[in-house]
């Protein structure tokens, strides 16, 4: 039956009406293991009681006033975030792509304020994904997302992550403002950059006066088992970082974090957002941060990631004709497949397991940081059943 929603999505035939932790439930009680997690957003699972309490309390107090007035929750969350990483300042947005837009503007305004407005080029990488706004899709350079959207924006070039010499030449250009990179690519194939890669990018950017932007929208906020993915490589911290998704645990909120020097061009009136950093978002994100940043939460996430990876490695050994490689880091896991990934997602759905797709023919498993050992084993079991179904369709 036709409906009024613009047909830009192709949703699976699943209609959840409630959720708890890892699980989603339809109206008739049908239960699903949710390894999509709102696309790596529900880091604490569905309806975490602390987030429900924070949202309920704030909803009865104050929703929205705009940034024309002081919002105490912004200052409180900004202090938590900056105290936990390299940054000195935070700008709050509604989404990851908006945080990326702010990061790009911050980098270009830095050079303009420093007397080098010609330094405006942003270097991105093939296989990246930075969001759906116009600058973000140009930063990614994915032809499928750019098609039909008019002329390409000037000021964006792209390198291959494996072409070290090509990147070294590109970053040395006198018109380069910044490099944007995901420490762990999500949509592009769950590819985790090594510590050496992250340190090489940091070293070359510093050598040429180029700002380094990390897009940790998907891989940040505990997803890899550390609060931020670049924390796995000491000395690789960026100048600017975009975060979102898990920051609000399911509530729409993002942030652009930067050093005071990198943000020196961001003066009053240079950027803004009507809803960004509203009291509702700050209340939920503040509660989510306290739980995600807890060392016990991160330790649990690392342990569950190890258990998941071991289980999937055993499946790969049993089904080498299905699973080619296991990628990612922490609880951002990608399975590189031999059969079509969409067909595998459908086979997993027959086991009441919801998986996300990705580039390079992968499926992503994105359980919450709070997933239990028993639930990890169930995820592995159902993934294995999907492998069997792909190998022997008659069994499905």
Helices and strands as residue ranges (DSSP letters): E 16-20, E 23-26, E 31-34, H 37-40, H 49-59, H 72-83, E 89-93, H 96-113, E 121-125, H 134-140, H 143-146, E 156-159, H 164-171, E 176-181, H 195-207, E 211-215, G 229-232, E 240-243, G 245-248, E 254-258, H 279-292, H 295-318, E 323-329, E 332-337, H 341-349, E 353-354, E 356-358, E 362-365, H 373-391, G 393-395
